[in-house]
Amino acid sequence: MQVWQEVIPVTVPTPSPAPAPETTTTPIVPSPQVTEVTVVRVIDGDTIEVDIGGKLYKVRYIGVDTPEVGQPGGTEATSVNTELVTSRVVQLEKDISETDRYGRLLRYVWVDEIIMVNAALVASGYAQVATYPPDVKYQQYFLELQRKAEVAGLGLWVVSQPIPATEGVFVGSINSDVYHYPACEYAQRINPENQMWLNSPADTIAQGYRPCKRCDPP
């Protein structure tokens, strides 16, 4: 049995009324306003292409970020995504935003209105939580799934002490909370021994960095 299968149907904790000492769980279900579509192609771990009324649209999963194909974990994340949605009829749930800056639809993706693919990827350890306001409906639940995946050493979390990178998409300093594109003039001033290399916006959030105002990375 796959890890994502063990955590489905997705549930979130609901506080019990005081003074009850335990909490109950309530199944997460998609909102009534969902769009049913057919998956035409799996692009990578967190992006698919779907058919809506005869037109093709790219869909970016809300709230999660998977490694790019070619990066460690990228193939595995794509495989999990492929297993879940290839050639399936799925349901798209919108949060607040319609699209990202690349024109991709931003959606939570459900299979049979039971399995939320975004959550399954986090639970398997092949996606990191990467939520950006205002699309934060399931943020706390994603964070709880990620915590469990980290503790269990699943997927991307299999190595508890990763080897520091010596190159990446962005770079920061261990003495600062700002990250840059490597070509930024401020990045060029960081001593090699103080460099912190980052591979995605999710990495920058996890490490507590904020974007440089000069080079303006995402």
C-alpha positions as CSV (number, residue, x, y, z in Angstrom):
1,M,0.0,0.0,0.0
2,Q,1.3,3.5,-0.9
3,V,1.8,6.0,1.9
4,W,-0.8,8.4,0.3
5,Q,-3.3,5.6,0.4
6,E,-2.9,5.2,4.1
7,V,-3.9,8.8,4.8
8,I,-7.0,9.0,2.6
9,P,-9.7,10.0,3.0
10,V,-8.1,13.3,4.1
11,T,-9.2,14.5,7.6
12,V,-8.5,17.5,9.7
13,P,-8.7,17.7,13.5
14,T,-11.7,19.5,14.9
15,P,-11.4,20.8,18.5
16,S,-13.8,19.1,21.0
17,P,-15.8,21.4,23.3
18,A,-14.1,22.0,26.7
19,P,-13.5,20.2,29.0
20,A,-13.4,17.1,26.8
21,P,-9.8,15.9,26.7
22,E,-9.9,14.5,23.1
23,T,-10.4,15.8,19.6
24,T,-12.5,14.3,16.8
25,T,-11.8,14.3,13.1
26,T,-14.0,15.6,10.3
27,P,-13.5,14.4,6.7
28,I,-12.3,17.1,4.4
29,V,-14.6,17.3,1.4
30,P,-14.5,19.6,-1.6
31,S,-16.8,22.6,-1.7
32,P,-20.0,22.3,-3.7
33,Q,-18.5,24.6,-6.4
34,V,-16.2,22.2,-8.2
35,T,-15.4,21.6,-11.8
36,E,-15.2,18.1,-13.2
37,V,-12.5,17.7,-15.8
38,T,-10.5,15.0,-17.6
39,V,-6.7,14.8,-17.0
40,V,-4.9,14.8,-20.4
41,R,-1.3,14.9,-19.3
42,V,0.8,14.9,-16.1
43,I,3.5,17.5,-16.5
44,D,5.3,17.0,-13.2
45,G,4.6,16.4,-9.5
46,D,2.4,19.4,-9.0
47,T,1.2,20.4,-12.5
48,I,-1.3,18.7,-14.9
49,E,-3.0,19.5,-18.1
50,V,-6.8,19.0,-18.3
51,D,-9.6,19.2,-20.8
52,I,-12.4,21.7,-19.9
53,G,-15.1,21.9,-22.5
54,G,-12.8,20.9,-25.3
55,K,-10.1,23.4,-24.3
56,L,-6.8,22.5,-22.6
57,Y,-5.7,24.2,-19.4
58,K,-2.7,23.7,-17.2
59,V,-3.5,23.3,-13.5
60,R,-1.0,24.1,-10.7
61,Y,-1.8,22.4,-7.4
62,I,-2.4,25.0,-4.6
63,G,-0.4,24.9,-1.4
64,V,2.3,22.5,-2.3
65,D,5.6,22.4,-4.2
66,T,7.4,19.3,-5.6
67,P,10.9,19.0,-6.9
68,E,11.4,19.7,-10.6
69,V,12.0,16.8,-12.9
70,G,15.8,16.1,-12.7
71,Q,16.1,17.2,-9.1
72,P,16.2,14.7,-6.2
73,G,12.6,13.4,-5.6
74,G,11.3,14.9,-8.8
75,T,10.8,11.6,-10.6
76,E,9.1,10.1,-7.6
77,A,6.8,13.0,-7.1
78,T,5.8,12.8,-10.8
79,S,5.2,9.1,-10.4
80,V,2.9,9.5,-7.4
81,N,1.0,12.2,-9.3
82,T,0.8,10.0,-12.4
83,E,-0.5,7.1,-10.4
84,L,-3.3,9.3,-8.9
85,V,-4.6,11.2,-11.8
86,T,-3.5,9.9,-15.2
87,S,-6.5,9.7,-17.6
88,R,-8.8,10.2,-14.7
89,V,-11.9,12.4,-14.3
90,V,-11.0,14.7,-11.4
91,Q,-12.7,17.5,-9.6
92,L,-11.0,21.0,-9.4
93,E,-11.7,23.1,-6.3
94,K,-10.9,26.8,-6.4
95,D,-9.7,28.7,-3.3
96,I,-9.5,32.5,-3.9
97,S,-7.1,33.1,-6.9
98,E,-8.1,32.0,-10.4
99,T,-4.6,31.7,-11.9
100,D,-0.9,32.1,-11.1
101,R,1.4,34.6,-12.9
102,Y,2.0,32.0,-15.6
103,G,-1.7,31.7,-16.4
104,R,-2.1,28.2,-14.9
105,L,-5.3,27.5,-13.0
106,L,-4.7,27.3,-9.3
107,R,-6.8,24.4,-7.8
108,Y,-7.1,21.7,-5.2
109,V,-7.5,18.5,-7.2
110,W,-9.7,15.7,-6.0
111,V,-10.1,12.1,-7.3
112,D,-13.7,10.7,-6.7
113,E,-14.2,13.7,-4.3
114,I,-12.3,11.6,-1.7
115,I,-8.6,11.8,-2.4
116,M,-7.1,15.3,-2.5
117,V,-4.0,14.9,-4.6
118,N,-2.3,18.0,-3.1
119,A,-2.5,16.4,0.4
120,A,-1.5,13.0,-0.9
121,L,1.7,14.4,-2.3
122,V,2.6,16.0,1.0
123,A,1.7,12.9,3.0
124,S,4.0,10.8,0.8
125,G,6.9,13.2,1.5
126,Y,7.3,14.2,-2.1
127,A,5.8,17.7,-1.8
128,Q,6.6,20.5,0.6
129,V,4.0,22.9,1.9
130,A,4.1,26.2,0.0
131,T,1.0,28.3,0.6
132,Y,0.7,31.9,-0.5
133,P,-2.2,34.1,0.7
134,P,-5.0,34.4,-0.1
135,D,-5.1,30.7,-1.0
136,V,-4.6,29.1,2.4
137,K,-7.8,27.1,3.0
138,Y,-6.0,23.8,3.8
139,Q,-2.7,25.3,5.0
140,Q,-2.8,24.0,8.6
141,Y,-3.7,20.5,7.5
142,F,-0.9,20.4,4.9
143,L,1.5,21.5,7.6
144,E,0.4,18.6,9.8
145,L,0.8,16.1,7.0
146,Q,4.3,17.5,6.3
147,R,5.2,17.2,10.0
148,K,4.2,13.5,10.0
149,A,6.1,12.8,6.8
150,E,9.3,14.5,8.2
151,V,9.0,12.4,11.4
152,A,8.6,9.2,9.5
153,G,11.4,10.1,7.1
154,L,9.3,9.8,4.0
155,G,10.2,10.9,0.5
156,L,12.2,14.1,0.5
157,W,12.6,13.7,4.3
158,V,14.4,10.4,4.1
159,V,17.7,12.2,4.8
160,S,17.4,13.8,8.2
161,Q,20.5,16.0,7.8
162,P,20.8,17.0,4.2
163,I,24.2,17.9,2.8
164,P,24.5,21.7,2.2
165,A,24.1,22.6,-1.4
166,T,26.8,24.5,-3.2
167,E,24.6,25.7,-6.0
168,G,20.9,26.3,-6.6
169,V,18.2,28.6,-7.9
170,F,18.5,31.2,-5.2
171,V,21.2,32.1,-2.6
172,G,21.1,33.7,0.8
173,S,23.5,34.2,3.6
174,I,23.6,32.5,7.0
175,N,24.1,36.0,8.4
176,S,20.9,37.5,6.7
177,D,17.3,36.7,6.1
178,V,17.3,37.9,2.5
179,Y,17.6,35.6,-0.6
180,H,18.7,36.6,-4.1
181,Y,19.2,35.4,-7.6
182,P,22.8,34.2,-7.9
183,A,23.5,37.0,-10.4
184,C,22.3,39.8,-8.0
185,E,25.0,42.2,-7.0
186,Y,24.2,41.6,-3.4
187,A,24.5,37.8,-3.9
188,Q,28.0,38.4,-5.3
189,R,29.1,39.9,-2.0
190,I,28.2,36.9,0.1
191,N,31.4,35.0,1.2
192,P,31.3,31.4,-0.1
193,E,31.5,30.0,3.5
194,N,28.3,32.0,4.4
195,Q,26.2,31.0,1.4
196,M,22.9,29.2,1.8
197,W,21.7,27.7,-1.5
198,L,18.0,27.3,-2.1
199,N,16.1,25.5,-4.9
200,S,12.5,26.7,-4.7
201,P,10.2,29.3,-3.1
202,A,9.2,26.6,-0.7
203,D,12.9,26.3,0.4
204,T,13.1,30.0,1.1
205,I,10.0,29.9,3.2
206,A,11.2,26.9,5.1
207,Q,14.5,28.6,5.9
208,G,12.9,31.9,6.9
209,Y,14.2,34.0,4.1
210,R,12.5,37.0,2.4
211,P,13.1,38.1,-1.2
212,C,15.7,40.8,-2.1
213,K,14.1,44.0,-3.2
214,R,16.8,44.7,-5.8
215,C,16.6,41.4,-7.9
216,D,13.0,40.6,-6.8
217,P,13.0,36.8,-6.8
218,P,9.6,35.0,-6.3
